[in-house]
């Protein structure tokens, strides 16, 4: 059994304000994503200036936060928030959904591209390359917070999490950080030039890759306590990932078919 590193979730204090590691992971995610996206925009000669990219990332941040929060409310704890609607705005208490954040980003991206007359599919491909970086850093933030830990296990690398009881558990946050973050990023980085003439295909690969990884890791991750197992054997994360996988497969079929015609 490995010892869980007791890392203070608060990185530092600035006056009366606490700066949390998790928040810094979000900030680092956007900065790294911004840098990668700008690099690919210049390389592909995508018609977007630096000022417009700044505005695009404002849209993206709004999509992530609003979509992620509302996704958690509706997918994971609707009854509780229905009884206490004021808590919907209490994002500092935690509760974000990747699937909701993805929906938020897609809606924000569609609105941005429509108002600025950009090719949504080409821009989605560029953004998809850097998305795993944010996923990996976000999972590291979960690990530091000691949240979203795995199921009880006897593997040698199991850890006793502060809020997870006395038994060792899978460090599922690290599994996700490695698979969703590092492995998925490497895959997309390798494919980015090979698929650049097929707009929308790389973004579809991201959707499929994430959904498969998330579905598998859910077998090692403790289900959300307010939901447990749905139908006695499957988690909400797996249901959402299955829907995401179906959507990704349909999307890649349509995008390949569309690019063949052109």
LINVEN-V853131 format. One line per field, one symbol per residue. ss: DSSP state (h for helix, s for strand, l for the rest). phi: phi as a letter, one per 20 degrees, with the letter a starting at -180 (. if undefined). A space follows every 10 residues. Layout:
ss=???
phi=???
This chain:
ss=llllllllls ssssllssss hhhhhhhhhh hhhhhhhhhh hhhhlllllh hhhhhhhhhh hhhhhhhhhh hhhhhhlhhh hhhlhhhhhl hhhllllhhh hhhhhhhhhh hhhhhhlllh hhhhhhhhhh hhhhhhhhhh hhhhhlllls lsllllllsl llllllllsl lhhhhhhhhh hhhhhhhhhh hlllllllll hhhhhhhhhh hhhhhhhlll slllllllls lllslhhhhh hhhhhhhhhh hhhhhhhhhh hl
phi=.eefffdfge faddmeeede gfffffffff fffgffffff fffelffcef fffgfgffgf ffffffffff ffgeedbfff fffcfffgee ffenocdfff ffffffffff fffffdldfg fffffffffe gfffffffff fffffmdlfe efbdffefce egddneefcf ffffgfgfff efffffgfff egefdfecgn fffffgffff fffffffgfd effgffdmee lnbcefgfff ffffffffff ffffffffff fe
